[in-house]
Structure formats: C-alpha cells, structure tokens
Amino acid sequence: MQIPRLHPDTIEEVKLRADIVDVVSEYVVLRKRGKDFVGLCPFHDEKSPSFTVSQTKQMYYCFGCLAGGNAIKFVMELGKRSFADVVLDLARRYQVPVQTLEPEQRQELQRQLSLREQLYEVLASSAQFYQHALRQSQGQKALQYLQSNRKFKEETIQQFGLGFAPAGWETLYRYLVEDKHYPVQILEKAGLIKPRKEGGGYYDVFRDRLMIPIRDVQGRVIAFGGRTLTDEQPKYLNSPETELFSKGKTLFALDQAKGGISQLDQAVVVEGYFDAIALHAVGINNAVASLGTALSLEQVRLILRYTESKQLVLNFDADKAGTNATERAIGEIAELAYKGEVQLKILNLPDGKDADEYLHSHTQEDYGELLKNAPLWLDWQIQQIIQDRDLKQATDFQQVTQQLVKLLKNIANSDTRNYYVSYCAEILSLGDTRLIPLRVENLLTQIAPAAAIYSKPVSAKKAWGGSNVSHTPLPTERSLLEHAEALLLRIYLHCPEQRQAIIDELEERDLQFSLSHHRFLWQQILEISSDDVETKNFASQPDLISRLQDQFLEFDSEIGLISHLFHVDEKNQKEILRTPQVVQAAIACMDLVMLEKRYRHFLELWQQTDPEAEPERYQSYYQAFYAEKIKLQKIDRQRLFSITELM
C-alpha cells in the first residue's frame, strides 16, 4: 500500500517522543557506560561492544562499522523498511496523531517551511534590536535595573541576550519594515506587532519593557518575554502562540541548561525568567523556567531526555502562592511521579523567597545544600497534610488520616507504597512504637485492595529454613545471588590483593555463601589456607588454584559446578578490572538476600501471632521485621550500582 506523504509535524513529534534508548533496547542489549549506553552492534558481527547510544544527543554510532543516526534511521536500517513505514510504526507506538499530505498540499508545505525560516530570521533581528536599544540612553533605566536590582554581571546579560523595547508605539515596526524591509505579515505572524483596531496600521506588542529572548533547544529565538519597568499591567507579557512558539512545549533556558542537566543528572525547574537566569549566573547551570504554566508531558519529556535518573526538582516560592503554584505546576506529571517514573522533588526556599531573591543574600553553596536536601514530592505532600494539625485532636487526626489514605491509594509502585504506609503509621503513632502495627493495619484496611501487596509470604520454614541460614534461596533471588557469589569467589581466586578485604567484609557482615557448591568451595579454600586465616596473610597463599584443583579430584560431582571459576576469559577479565566496586556490589547482594530472608521470616511470625493473647511476642516480632525492613531500604540505596550493571 502506498503510504501518503506524512506531515512534518507528525515526523517532528515522533522524533520528540521516540527515545532512542527505548527504541534500540528492543533489538540490542544495552549497558550503561558513563553517560552513554553500549552493546553489540546489530549491523555487523562483533565480540566486543563497539555500538554506542547517546540519550543526550538521541543518536547511535558504531565505531566498528561506522553506522550511525537517530531512532528512525536505526529501525529503517535494521528492518530494511521505508521512512514512512517506520514513522507510522513509531507514531502508533508512542500515540502520536498522524497527519498526511495530499499532493495538492505539498506546495503549501513548502510555503510553510519558507515561512518558518522567515520567522526565525525576523525574531533574531528583533533580538539584536532590543539588545542594541539596551545600550542606548533610553535603555539606561532597564540596564540599571539589571545591574543594581538583579545584580547581573555583563557576561550574564550577554549570555541571555537581554534587551530593551523602547517606549514608542512603532519603533520596532519602523526598524524592521522601513529599514530592514521585512513583510508586515511576517512581523504579525511572529507576534511582534498587532493591527490597530481603528485607523489602520500596526503597533509594537512590546513597549517600554525589559526584553528576555525565549529560545528553543537549538538556541534559536522563537519568542520574547517582556517585564514592565513601570506600574503597567501585566508585569510580565509573553509573545502570543505562533508557528514557532507554544508555551506548553517550551522551557526557558533549556538551551543553556541541557548540558548541566546531563552532567549533574538533575533538572531544576523554577517559576520565573529571572530565577533561572540568577541560578545560571552563580554557576547552577541545570535550571529552567516553566513560563508560568503547569508542566506538560511534552515539557517533562524534553527535560528527562537529559537526566538518566529522571530527577526533577521544582523550586517555587514557599509562601501560599508558591505552594499553589507548585501544585499547579506538577499538573500532568503527578501520575508519572506516583508510578515512580519521575523522581520529583520539591524545594521551598526559606522566608518565602524565590531563587533570585535568595541568591542576593546567600551563596551558590547554600542553595546547593538546600537542593541536596529537597524532599521527594510524596514527603512534601505529607508535610503539607500534617502542617498546622494537632494529631492529638480527634477531628484533626481523622482528617489527616483520610488525606494520607487518599495519597497512599495513588501510589502505584508497591515498594514505594510499602515504605510510605510504614512512614505514615509512624506519624500517626505520635512516637508510641506500640501503636505502629495498629496504624499500619488501619491504613492497609482503608487503602484496600492495594493492601494485597502485604499478602502472606511463604511459610516460615521455607523462608528461613529453620536455623540453617545458608539454605537455597527463592527462585527470584537465585540468579542475582549466583552471580554475586561467583564473582566474589573468582576475585578471591585471581586477585590475591583483594583476599583480605573479602574476608573482612564477610566477617563484618556475618555473611556466608548460601549456594551449596559455592559454600563447598569456600570451605575448601579455608581448609587449605587455615594457617593464613590465623595470621590474616591471605595475599601470600601460593598456588591456591592449583592446590584446589588437586583437592577436587576427589569430588567429581562438585567440580562441575565450580570449575569455571578457576579460569578468567576476556569477559571475566573486564569484570575484575573494577574489583573494589564489584566486591562491594557482590557483598551487598549477598547481604540483601539474607536480610530479605529474615524480613519474611519475622513478618510471617508477626502475622501469625495473636496480639491479644501474646502482646509482648506480637510486639517483638513487629520490631524484628521492621528493623530488617529498615536495613533492607538502607542497603538497597547503597546498591544503586547493581551487580548486573557491573557485569
């Protein structure tokens, strides 16, 4: 079937929404390496990965066969498919409305493309005009405002192209039309002039205002924001929606901030132009402004392309208006935050100040410290709920509980919901730990059916294996544990300088090898080096692998499961090049599995105990499983570099 010619808007929207890592991952196993991803090239045979994918640049490149391009080209080349076929396929996948061009529309398309180029050109000329006017006598008031009131240095003023629109009604109009000979229709379509209602002619949209160019991601001027220097309303005036500019799809200063966002793996969103500029002026170069609208999914997608951890910090005023603005700004991204797809944090500066005001009396380091300690959006919501409430009063307690239940119901991620159920139960217990189990139960009852996440675990005998802490783990744990223990043993065998560290870590955490064949090998190692164990002189053990292989001649059945650990191929060599990190990750994985066993064991005992008949035992089991849960959360945070990533 002949596919009609696709509209450029459809193609651009597909490019915007189709993240290249997401697309390529369907065909290639990618692993994180620095800022980029690497894998085996699908376009030629290779044993070592030379195929790289850059999420920041939205490009792929192979250093072996030199293949490269964007997400659309990748699918085209891999499947030998046409451009239109691939775009349609990606449009369906990412729910992009498809527009097509009939033959008679093609001439109109060329006209539109020409129009866009003219709009870019006239807006660039306008920006130069405003910058020039700032340096003239009529712009001195605006320049003084920037230097004295805003404390901006000359390099900041130039970096953001700040300017001034003269007070005359037709100053820009005369310059662009009479001097530069731009068509009047182009100026009107660019949002720079408006037709007079009476008498004919046009007048400038921006007059007697400090001018702030708004740029797209590529740094091209697409609109302006103008701030009045008088009592005229509105205080801030933006360009109207145009062929180039849509407030809901644009973020101020993203062209300046995208590098900083990628480098710091975090984006800061402020409310106003000058807040973003002030942050960049002091070296906080990962800040953008939302142009006063609720954050749309399009804006969030733009930001998240540059941060691997998907971390977004909203920094609006801490007063009532700022709180309302924060809630309004979250808009469409609330669902993403509840699902855990965005790490949304809220930063409210002290004394209700905005970022620009705060930096007049504080340093970059002060702001950075507040940024580091900014609470997650869920924690911020909880603080808003309990703020100015007396939980000792029945009415306040009931209202707070209802609001917390409503919040908990929205959390889609089960692990996150588990954590916040416990956190809210602690708040409602008012410091009395004996009440926490009751508060947990009450919350779970009210958020049902979400409470199914706390379903009864496997029996205590299976989860704990009696007193034998080194039984075979659950199937979901085994793959992770197999890799972790095998890596640790391989490093011990082939890196003598790490043997002392491994012994110390195992002793400090009271860990044993859980899988029987690994435990058997470890016992043989300890037997051979018993003298060295006493002196803790592991690095001097001679010919350990050779002696182990001789000893295993007596154990044919066991040697098959562990013989591969005595050899190091190219892949293994790369693994142990980062030995200290791998040791830490492997130890953390082993520790995590052991903690999970204990957690399930005590949780089941607690659920099986009657609180009325055995209150002390009931409380004891609760304290035990809750303590293990806290340890699990702590070690899981430490295990951000997972064993799978290190492999």
N, C-alpha and C positions, 0 to 999 in steps of 0.2 A: 504494500500500500504506500502511495506517495504521501509523505508527511508534509503538510503545509509549512510554509516558512514561519518560524517562530518569532514572536515579538521580542525585541531586545530587552524589554522589561522582565519578561519571563526568564531569559538567559541570565540576566544580572541577578535576579532573585535566587535562581538555582545556585549560582556561584557563591552567593552570600550565605545560603543555608547549608549547602553540602560541605561539611567539614572534611578536609582531605584525609585526616587520620581515621575518621569514622568510615569513609569510603574504602580506603586502601586496606583497612583491617579486615574487611570481609574476604580478601584474597591473599593477604600476606600477614604472617605472624610478626608483629612489630614489638620491639622492646625499647624502653626509654633509654636514651643515652644523651646526657646533658639536656639541652633544650629541645633536641630533635628525637626522632624515632628511627630505628634501624631494623632491617630484616633482609632476608634473602631475596634477590631481585627476581621478579616473576618473568622478566623478559629474556633472561639467559641463565644458563646453569652455573651455579657457583656454590662453594662450600663455606666460604666466609662471607658474612653480610657486607655488601657494599652499597646497598639500596637505602637511601635516607629520605625521610619525610619531615618537612618543616611545617609545624602547625602555625607558627607565626607568619610565615610567608605564604602558606597554603600552596606549597609546591613540593614535588618529589624530584629526586635526582639519583641516578645510579653512577657511581664512579667507575664501574666496570664497563658497562655498555653505553654509557652516556645518555641513556633515556631520561627524559625529564618533562615536566609540565604540570598542569593543575589537575583537579579531581576529574573534570570532564574528559580531558585527554587520556588520563590513566585508564578509565573504563573503555574509552574508544579503542586504544591501542591493545589492551588486554583481550577484549572480546571481538576485535575487528568489526566494530559497529560504527554506524554513521553518527555524525554530530547530533542531528535532530533526534535520533532514536535514543541516544544516551541522555540528552537533556530531558526528553519526555519521561524516561525511566526515573531519573533523579527527581524530577518535578513531582511525580506520583509518590515517591518515597518520602519526600520532605514536604508534601502537601502544599506545593506551590501552584496557584491558579495558572492555567496555561492560556496564553493569548497567541493567536496566529495572525499572519499577514497574508491577505489575499493579494494577487498580482497588482491590482489597482492601488493597493496600499503602499507598495514599495517606494513609489515616488514621494509619498507623504513621509515615509520613514527617513529618506534622505534629507528632506526638508527639516525634520525634527532634529536629526543629527547636526545639521548645519546650525540650527537654532541654538542647540546646547553649546556648541563651540563659541558662538557669538555671545551667549550669556556669560560663559567663563571669562571671555575677554573683557567685556564691559564691567564686570564685577571686579576684575583685577585692576582695571584703570580707576575705578571708583575708590578702591582701597588705597592706591597710590595718591589720589587726590586728597583723601582725608588725612593721610599721613603728612603730606606737604602742608595742609592747612593748619595742622597742629603746631608747626614751627613758625607760623606767621603771627603777627600781632594779635589778630582776632582769636587765635588759639591758645594764647598765653594763660588764660584762666583754666582751660582744660589741662594744659601741661602742668601748671602749678598744682592742680588737684591731684594729678597722678603722682607727682613727686613729693608733695607735702602731706596730703591726706592719706594716700595709698602707700606711700613710702617706696614707690617703684624706682629702680635704677634705670639708667638709659638703656642698658642691654635688654632689660625686661620689656620696656616699651617697644623696642625694635623687634624683639623676638616674637611678640604677639601682634605686631603691626598696628598698634593703637593709633587712633587719629581723631580728627575733629570735623564735624559737619557745620559749616558756617550758618549764621542765623538767617540769611536771605532765603526767600521763597523759591528762587530759581537758580541758585548759584551752581549746583551740580548739573542741573539741566542745561544751562548755558555752556558749561565746560564740555560736557560730553556730546551735546548735539551741535552747538555752533562751532566749537573749536575742534573737537575730535570727529565730528560728522557721523556719530552713531545714529541709527534709526530710532525714532521716538518709541516705536513699538517694542524694540529690544529693551530699552530702559524700563518701560512699563512692565514687561514680562519678567524682568529681573527684580521687580519690587522696589525700584529706586525712585520712581515718580508716580503720581496719580493725576488723572484728568480733573480739571476744575468742574464743579457742578454747574457753575454759571459763567458765561462769557468766553468759554473755550480756553484752550491752553492747558498747561500742566504745572504742577508744583512739586518740590522735593519732599519725599517722605520723611527724611531725617533733616532736622534743622536745629542748630544750636545744641548739639548733643556730642558727648564724647563717644567715639565710634570704636566698636570692637568687631573685627572681622571674624566670621564663623567659617571654618574650613572643613572640607571633607577629609577622609582618612589619608588621601594622597596630598593634602596640603593646599588644595585649590579653594579660593574664596567662593562660597556659594550663597552667603547671606551676611547680614550685619545685625548686631545688637547695639542700640544707642541708649546711653544714660544721660538724662537731663541734668544740667548744672543749675537749674532754677527750681521753682516750685511747680513747674508744669507736670501734669499727669498724662500718661503713666510715667513713673520714674524710669522704667526700662521699656523700650519699644523694639520689638524684633521685626525683621523682614517678614512679609507675608509668605505663605506657601507658594512655591514656584516650581518650575520644571526641574530645578536642581535641589531645592531645599524643602525638607519635610521635618518639622520639629521632632516627630515621633521616631524618626530614623537617624537622627543626628546627635552626636555628643560633642560639646565644645571641648577643644584641646586634645581630642583623641589623636590627632596627627602628631602632636607633641609628646603625648603620653604613652603611645603604644610600645615604644622601646623600653621605657621604665616599667610598665606593667609586666612585660615579658621577663625582664631582668629580676624584678622583685617578686614575681608570681603573685601579684595582688593589685587590684584596681581600687582606687578611692573615688567615690562619686560625691561631689558637693553640689550645692544648690545654685550658686551664682557664678557669673563670669569671673569676678574679682577674687573669689575664694580659690578657684582653680589657678588663676594667674599668680596669686600670692604664694601658693604652695610650690609652684614651679620656680618662683623667684628665689626661694630658700633651698632649692635642691630636691624637693619632694616631687619628682617628675613622673609619678604614676597617677596623677589626679585628672579627672574630667568633670565637667558640669552637665547637669541634666536638662538645661534650658527651661526649667520651671515646670516640666510635665512629669506625670507618672512614668516610671521606667517601663518601656515597652519591651516585648520579647525581642524585637529587632535590635534595640539598643543593647540589651543584655548579650545577645549573640555576638554583636560587634566586640564587646569588651572581652567576653570569655574566650575568644579566639587567641587572646594574648596571655592568658593565665592558665597554667597547667592544673593547678589545684582548684580552679574555679572560685577563687576567693574575691568577694566583693564587699567593700566597706562603704556604708552610707554615712556621710558626715554632714548632717544638717543641724540647725540650731537646737539647743537643748531646752528652749522655752516651749510654751504650749503650742505656739505657731509652728515651731520647728518639729515638735513631736507629730503634729498633724501632717506636716509636710513629709516627714519620714514615712508615715503610714500611707500617705497618698503616693509617694514615690515608689514604694515597693510594688504597688499595682499588680501587674501580671506575673511578677516573678515569685509571688508568695508560694504558688504551687510547686515551683522548682525547689524552693527552699525547704518546704515540708517533705519533699521526696529525697532531699539530701543531694540534689544535683547541683546546687549552688551553695557555697559556704558564705552565707550572708551574715555580715556583722554590722553593728550599729555603734557609731562613735558620736557621743554628745559631749561637746566641749564645755568646760566649767563656765559658770556665770552666764549661761545662755548666749555665749559668743559664737559668731561664725568663724571660719578658719582665718579669714583676712584680719579680723579684729584680734583674734587670739595671738597671731604671729607678730602683732605690733609690740606686745609685751612679753612674749615667750620665744624660745629658740626652736630651731628645727628639731633638736634632740627632745625637747619637751613634747612636741607634737608626736614625734615618732614613738615615744613611750606610751602616750595615750592610745596611739594607733595599735601598738602591740597588745595592749590590754583591753581592746574593744571587745565587748561581749557578743556572742553569737545572737542572731536575731531572736531565737527562741528564748534565750536567757533574758534578753531585753524585754520581750513581751511579758515574761513572768514578773519582772521587776515593775513594769507598768501596771500589772494587775494588782500586786500587793502593796504598791505605793500608797501611803497615807491610809492604810487599812489597819484596823485593830483586830487581829485574829482571835483575841480573847472575847470579842463581842460576837454573839451568835449570828446576828444579821450579816456582819462583815465576813465572818467565817463561811457562811453559806454562799454568799455572793462570790467570794474569791474561789471557793471550791467549784462552783458552777462554771466560772470563766476558765479555770485551769482544765477542767474536764473537756470543755469545748476546744481548747488549744490542743490537748493531748489527742483528741479524736482526729485532728487534722494531720498529725504526723504519720506519714506513710511508711517510713523506714522503721522496721521492727526494733532494730538495735537502738536507734535513736529514741524511739518511744519508751523502750525499757528503761533507758537511762533517766528520762525526764519523769517517768512515773515515780521512780525512787527519789528523785530530786524534789518533786512536788510533795511527796509524802513526808520528807524531812521538814519542809517548810511548814506544813500543816500540823506536824507533831509538836511544834513550838519548843524544840530542844529536848523533849522527853522521848528517848530512843525506844522505850517500851511501847509507844504508840505507833511507831513507824509501820510495823506489819499490818496493823489495823487500817492505817491510812492507805497503804498500798492496796489492800483488799478492797476498800471502799472505792478507790479510784478505778481499779480494774473492773469492778462491777458496773460502774457508770459509763465506762468507755467501751463496753461490750458492743459488738463482737470482737473488737480489737484485742480484748483480753486473751484471746486464743493464743497469742504469742507466748503466754506464760503456761502453755499446756504442760501436762505432766511429763517429765523426762523419763528416760529409760530407768529400769529398776536399779536400786542402789547396788545390788550385787553385780549387775552388768557394768554400771558406770564406774564402779570403784574397784571391783574385783577383790572384795574382802580386804585383807591387809597387804596384798601384793600390789604395790603401786606401779609395777612395771609390766602390767598385762597389755595385751594388744589393744590399741585404741580403736575408736569408732571409725567406720569406713570413711566418713567425711574428713577425718583428721589424718588418716594414714598416709596419703600421698605427700602432704606437707611434711609430716614427721619423717617419712622415709628419706626425703631429700635432705632435710636438716641434719639428721643423724649421720647419713652417708657423707655429707660434705665435711662435717666435723671430724669424722674418723679419717677421711682422706687427707685432710690438712694435718692431723696429728701424725700420720704415717710419713708424709712427704715434706713437711715443714718443721724440722726439729726445733727451730727457734720459737715456734708457737706452742710447744707442748706444755710448758709451764703455765702459760696463760689459760689454756684449755682446762688443765687440771684445777687451777684456781677458780675459774668460773663455775665449773661443775660442783666443786666443794662449797663455794659461797652460796649457791642457789639450791644446794642439796638435790641435785638432779642426777637421774640415772638414765641409761639408754633403755627405751621402752620396747623396741622390737627385738625379738629373741635372738636373731642372728647378729645384730649389732651388739647386743649385750654379751653374747658369747665371745665375739672378737675383743671387746673391751676387757673382759675377764682374762683372756689370754695375754693381752698386752700388759696388764697389771702384774700377772704372774711372772712374765719374762723380766719385767723391769722393777721387781719388788725392792731390790736394793736401792734403785734410783728413787723409788717412791719415798723411801725413808729420808733420803738426802735431798729430795726435790731437785735432782740434777737430770732432768729429762732430756735436755738437748744433747747429752753426751752418750745416749744409748746407741751402741754400734750395731749396724746391720739389723735393725729391728724387723724390717720387712722380710729379709732372708730368713731370720730365725722363726718368724711367724709362719712362713710358708712351709718350713721343715716340720714345725709342730703340727700343722694342719693336715699333714699326710695321714695322720691317724683318724681324721674326721672328714671322710669323703662327703657325707651328706651336707655338712655345714659349709664346706669350702665353696660350693657352687653359688651360694648367696652373697658371698663377700669377696670373692677373688678379684672382681673388677676394681675394688678399692686399692689394690696393690699396684695399679697401673695408672699413668697420667697421660691422656691423649691431648690433642690441641684444645678441645673444649674445656677439659678439666684444668689445663694449664691457665687458661684465661680466667677461670673461676677463682683460682687460688692466688692470682696476681693481686687481688684485693682482699688478701687474707684477713686482716683485722676486722673489716666490715662484715665479711662472710661469717667469721667466728661469732661476732655479736648477733647477727641475724639468726644463725643456726641455734645458738643458745636461747635466744628469745622465743623461737618457735617451739623448742622443747619445753621451755618454761610455760608457754601459753597453753600447750596441750595438757600439761599436768594440772595447771590451775583450773582449766575447764572441767577436768575430771572431778576435782574436789568441789567445784561450784555445783555441778549437777548432783553430786552425792549429798551435800548438805541441803540443797534446795528440796530434794525429794524427801529427806528425813523431816524437814520442816513442814512440808505439805501433808505428811502422814501423821503428824503429831497433833493431838487434841489440845488446843490452848487452854481449855477449861480444866481438863484433867491433869495436864502436866505443864503448867505455865512456865516453870523455870527451864525445862528442856526445850519447850517451844521457842522461848526467847534465845536460848543458847544456840539452837540450830539456825535461827534467823541471823544472829550476829555472825555466825560462822560463814554462811553462804553470802551474806552481804559483804563481809571482809574480802572473800575471794573475788567477788564481783568488782570491787574497787581495784584490787590488784590486776585483774584482767584488763580493765579500762586503762590503767596506767601502762602496762606492758604493751598493749596494743598501740598506744600512741608512740611508744619507743620503737615499735616495729614498723614504722612508716616505710623504711626501706625493706621491703619484704624479701624473703628468700627466693621467691620466684623472679623478682626483678634482678637480683644479684646473679641469677643463673642465666 
